[in-house]
Amino acid sequence: MSRIHDEHRQLWRHARLRLESRLSRTGKRSSATGERPRGLPLLVVAEALLGVTARLTGLYQRGLHNARNVRVTPVEFTFPHLPPAFHGYTILHLSDLHVGTVPGLLDALPALLGRAAADLVVITGDFQTFGQPPAPEAARLLAPIMAALHPADGILAVLGNHDRAHMADALGSLGVRVLVNEAVTLTRRGEHLHITGTDDVFAFHSPAAEAALALRQDGFRMALVHTVDLVDQAEHQGYALYLSGHTHGGQVCLPGGRPVFTALDRHRHLAKGAWRHGRLQGYTSSGTGSSAPPLRFNSRPEVAVITLLRG
């Protein structure tokens, strides 16, 4: 990595750690719509009630089975201005792994991912759950999954609202390039794909995230953001594709897959699957893992295989 990148990462790390400390003391989160109460006591109660209800009704094992039943979802996006060299380019999109929450999930993923070849892997945050397990342990548990991936253009990731600052370096030790308010450029036959990744803007928002979207003003651009909170800014900046996660597709949904809870402050209609926002196209992953309790109903976990087409 360059000296400029190292300095950027160091400045970000110090700012993020200060923000984490302050928000921990105040019981708030810093979102794209301003500082808000974290609402953790209510969330913990709701999660506990869900777990107890599932056990009492005999649905717990079914919900756990659903949370382990990861599907591979093929997705195609067509763009008139996609550089011809990237026609047919494939992106394996994972999100919300929540290491250690779903028993047995991490053991099953390497075989599944090993069969899903792609040119690039992107992971849109939430490796941890409320900062646990600690970053070194989370990296140890993730190592077999990262080792099963062999994309020609590497693995890019952004952090989510559950991830703490130290997770960036832990992922780096596995060969994952974590983008924290910075951009990279992929090149094929002299043509370029620009990718911007931001820090989380649901719980650890800072103005640097929006500023990062303006780092590149030219060419075909893709944004990696943990939530859909920056779609207005990305659309205004002329981005073509926006990939996110965070919502788990609802995790527990009504029949037909309608989410009961999206954990979004805005743009709740973009809570799952492929979507269009003005000129911007995007995909919100339903998540590869699950948060506590480790149950899913009417919302299957997924790994998306996205193909870019020119047309």
C-alpha positions in Angstrom: 0.0 0.0 0.0 1.2 3.6 -0.7 2.2 6.1 2.0 -0.9 8.2 1.1 -3.1 5.2 1.7 -1.4 4.4 5.0 -1.9 8.0 6.1 -5.5 7.9 5.1 -6.2 4.7 6.9 -4.5 6.0 10.1 -6.5 9.2 10.1 -9.7 7.2 9.5 -8.9 4.8 12.3 -8.3 7.5 14.8 -11.5 9.3 13.9 -13.5 6.1 13.9 -12.2 5.0 17.3 -13.1 8.4 18.8 -16.6 8.2 17.3 -17.1 4.7 18.6 -16.0 5.8 22.1 -18.3 8.9 22.1 -21.3 7.0 20.8 -20.8 4.3 23.3 -20.9 6.8 26.1 -24.0 8.6 24.8 -26.0 5.6 23.7 -26.5 7.0 20.2 -25.6 6.2 16.7 -24.5 8.6 14.0 -26.7 8.1 10.9 -27.0 9.8 7.6 -30.1 11.6 9.0 -28.4 12.8 12.2 -27.6 11.3 15.6 -30.3 8.9 16.9 -30.8 6.7 20.0 -29.4 3.3 19.3 -32.6 1.7 20.7 -30.6 -1.4 21.9 -32.8 -2.3 24.9 -35.9 -2.5 22.7 -34.0 -4.4 20.0 -32.7 -6.9 22.5 -36.2 -7.4 24.0 -37.7 -8.0 20.6 -35.0 -10.5 19.6 -35.5 -12.4 22.9 -39.2 -12.5 22.4 -38.8 -13.8 18.9 -36.5 -16.6 20.1 -38.8 -17.6 22.9 -41.9 -17.5 20.7 -40.1 -19.7 18.1 -39.2 -22.3 20.7 -42.7 -22.3 22.3 -44.3 -22.8 18.9 -41.9 -25.4 17.7 -40.6 -23.3 14.9 -37.1 -22.7 16.2 -35.4 -25.6 14.3 -37.2 -24.6 11.1 -36.1 -21.0 11.4 -32.5 -22.2 12.1 -32.6 -24.5 9.1 -33.8 -21.6 7.0 -30.9 -19.4 8.2 -28.4 -22.1 7.0 -30.1 -22.6 3.7 -28.1 -20.1 1.6 -29.0 -19.7 -2.0 -27.0 -18.5 -4.9 -28.9 -15.7 -6.7 -28.1 -14.8 -10.3 -28.6 -11.1 -11.1 -28.0 -9.2 -14.3 -27.6 -5.5 -14.8 -27.5 -3.8 -18.2 -25.9 -0.5 -18.8 -25.5 1.4 -22.1 -22.2 3.0 -21.0 -20.5 0.0 -19.5 -17.0 -0.2 -20.9 -17.0 -3.1 -23.5 -14.1 -4.8 -21.8 -16.4 -5.3 -18.7 -19.3 -6.9 -20.7 -20.0 -10.2 -18.9 -18.0 -9.2 -15.8 -19.1 -11.1 -12.7 -19.3 -10.0 -9.1 -19.9 -12.3 -6.2 -21.7 -10.2 -3.6 -21.8 -11.3 0.1 -23.1 -9.3 3.0 -23.9 -9.5 6.7 -21.9 -12.6 7.5 -22.3 -12.0 11.3 -19.6 -14.4 12.2 -20.5 -17.1 14.7 -24.2 -16.2 15.0 -25.7 -19.1 12.9 -24.3 -22.5 14.1 -22.7 -24.4 11.2 -23.1 -21.7 8.6 -19.4 -20.8 8.3 -18.5 -24.5 7.8 -20.9 -24.8 4.9 -19.9 -21.6 3.0 -16.5 -22.5 1.6 -17.9 -25.4 -0.5 -20.8 -23.2 -1.7 -18.5 -20.3 -2.6 -15.9 -22.4 -4.2 -18.5 -23.4 -6.9 -19.5 -19.7 -7.5 -16.7 -18.4 -9.7 -16.5 -14.6 -10.2 -14.1 -11.9 -11.5 -14.5 -9.9 -8.2 -15.8 -10.5 -4.7 -17.4 -7.7 -2.7 -18.6 -7.9 0.9 -20.9 -5.1 2.1 -20.3 -5.2 5.9 -21.4 -6.6 9.2 -18.7 -9.3 9.7 -19.2 -8.9 13.5 -22.3 -8.5 15.7 -22.2 -5.6 18.1 -18.4 -5.7 17.7 -18.2 -9.4 18.6 -16.3 -11.7 18.3 -13.1 -9.5 18.6 -11.6 -8.7 15.2 -8.7 -11.3 15.4 -11.1 -14.1 16.3 -13.5 -13.0 13.6 -10.7 -13.1 11.1 -9.7 -16.6 12.2 -13.2 -17.8 11.7 -13.5 -16.1 8.3 -10.2 -17.4 7.0 -11.5 -20.7 5.4 -14.2 -18.7 3.6 -11.7 -16.1 2.2 -9.4 -19.0 1.2 -12.2 -20.6 -0.9 -12.5 -17.4 -3.0 -10.2 -17.0 -6.0 -11.5 -13.9 -7.9 -9.1 -12.5 -10.5 -9.6 -9.0 -9.2 -9.5 -9.8 -5.5 -11.9 -9.2 -2.6 -13.2 -5.7 -1.7 -15.2 -5.0 1.4 -16.7 -2.2 3.4 -17.6 -2.1 7.1 -21.1 -2.2 8.6 -22.8 -0.8 11.6 -21.9 -3.9 13.7 -18.2 -3.7 12.7 -15.6 -1.9 14.8 -12.5 -0.1 13.4 -10.1 -3.0 14.2 -12.0 -5.2 11.8 -10.5 -3.4 8.8 -6.9 -4.5 9.6 -8.1 -8.0 10.6 -9.6 -8.4 7.2 -6.5 -7.0 5.5 -4.6 -9.8 7.1 -6.7 -12.2 5.1 -6.0 -10.4 1.8 -9.3 -8.5 1.8 -9.0 -4.8 0.7 -11.3 -2.8 3.0 -12.4 0.5 1.4 -13.0 3.2 4.0 -14.1 6.3 2.2 -11.8 5.6 -0.8 -11.9 4.5 -4.4 -10.0 1.9 -6.5 -9.9 1.4 -10.2 -10.0 -2.0 -12.0 -8.6 -2.0 -15.5 -9.2 -4.4 -18.4 -7.8 -3.9 -21.9 -7.2 -0.2 -21.2 -10.8 0.4 -19.9 -11.8 1.2 -16.3 -14.3 0.3 -13.6 -14.1 2.7 -10.6 -15.3 1.4 -7.3 -15.9 3.6 -4.2 -16.4 2.1 -0.8 -17.6 4.1 2.3 -17.5 3.5 6.0 -20.8 2.6 7.6 -23.4 5.5 7.5 -26.1 3.8 9.7 -24.3 3.9 13.0 -20.9 5.6 12.3 -21.7 8.2 9.8 -19.2 11.0 9.1 -19.1 13.6 6.2 -16.1 11.7 4.8 -18.5 9.1 3.4 -20.4 11.5 1.2 -17.1 13.2 0.2 -15.7 9.8 -0.9 -18.5 9.5 -3.5 -17.0 12.6 -5.2 -13.5 11.2 -5.5 -14.1 10.0 -9.0 -16.2 12.2 -11.4 -15.5 10.2 -14.6 -16.2 6.8 -16.1 -18.3 3.9 -15.0 -18.6 3.9 -11.2 -19.9 1.5 -8.6 -20.6 2.3 -4.9 -20.2 -0.2 -2.0 -22.1 1.1 1.0 -23.4 -1.0 3.9 -26.9 0.6 3.7 -29.0 2.3 1.0 -28.7 5.6 2.9 -26.5 7.3 0.3 -28.5 6.4 -2.9 -29.6 10.0 -3.4 -25.9 11.2 -3.3 -24.7 8.4 -5.5 -27.4 9.0 -8.1 -26.6 12.7 -8.1 -22.9 12.0 -8.6 -23.7 9.8 -11.6 -22.9 6.3 -10.2 -24.2 3.4 -12.3 -24.4 0.6 -9.7 -24.8 0.6 -5.9 -24.4 -2.5 -3.8 -25.5 -2.8 -0.2 -26.8 -5.1 2.5 -27.8 -4.4 6.2 -31.5 -5.3 6.0 -31.2 -9.1 5.9 -34.2 -8.8 3.5 -36.2 -8.4 6.7 -34.9 -11.8 8.1 -38.4 -12.5 9.5 -40.9 -11.6 6.8 -44.6 -12.0 6.2 -45.7 -14.7 3.7 -44.7 -13.5 0.3 -41.4 -12.1 1.7 -42.7 -8.7 2.8 -40.3 -7.4 5.5 -41.7 -6.6 9.0 -38.5 -4.8 10.0 -35.9 -3.3 7.6 -33.6 -1.4 10.1 -33.6 1.5 7.6 -34.1 5.1 8.4 -35.2 5.9 4.8 -35.6 4.3 1.4 -37.4 1.3 2.9 -38.7 0.3 -0.5 -35.1 -0.6 -1.4 -34.8 -3.1 1.4 -34.1 -6.2 -0.8 -33.2 -7.3 -4.2 -32.6 -5.4 -7.4 -33.9 -1.8 -7.7 -33.7 1.4 -9.7 -33.4 4.9 -8.1 -33.5 7.5 -10.8 -30.6 6.7 -13.1 -29.0 4.5 -10.5 -29.4 0.7 -10.4 -28.6 -1.3 -7.3 -28.9 -4.5 -5.3 -29.7 -4.9 -1.6 -28.5 -8.3 -0.4 -30.8 -10.3 1.9 -27.6 -11.2 3.7 -25.5 -14.4 3.8 -25.6 -14.7 7.6 -28.2 -13.7 10.2 -28.3 -11.7 13.4 -29.6 -13.0 16.7 -31.7 -15.0 17.1 -30.3 -17.0 14.2 -33.7 -17.6 12.6 -35.2 -16.8 9.2 -38.7 -17.0 8.0 -39.8 -16.1 4.4 -36.4 -14.4 3.8 -33.7 -16.8 2.6 -30.0 -15.9 3.0 -28.1 -15.4 -0.2 -25.0 -15.0 -2.2 -25.6 -12.9 -5.3 -23.7 -13.5 -8.5 -24.0 -10.2 -10.4 -23.3 -10.0 -14.1 -22.6 -6.7 -15.8 -23.9 -6.4 -19.4 -23.5 -3.7 -22.0 -26.7 -3.0 -23.9 
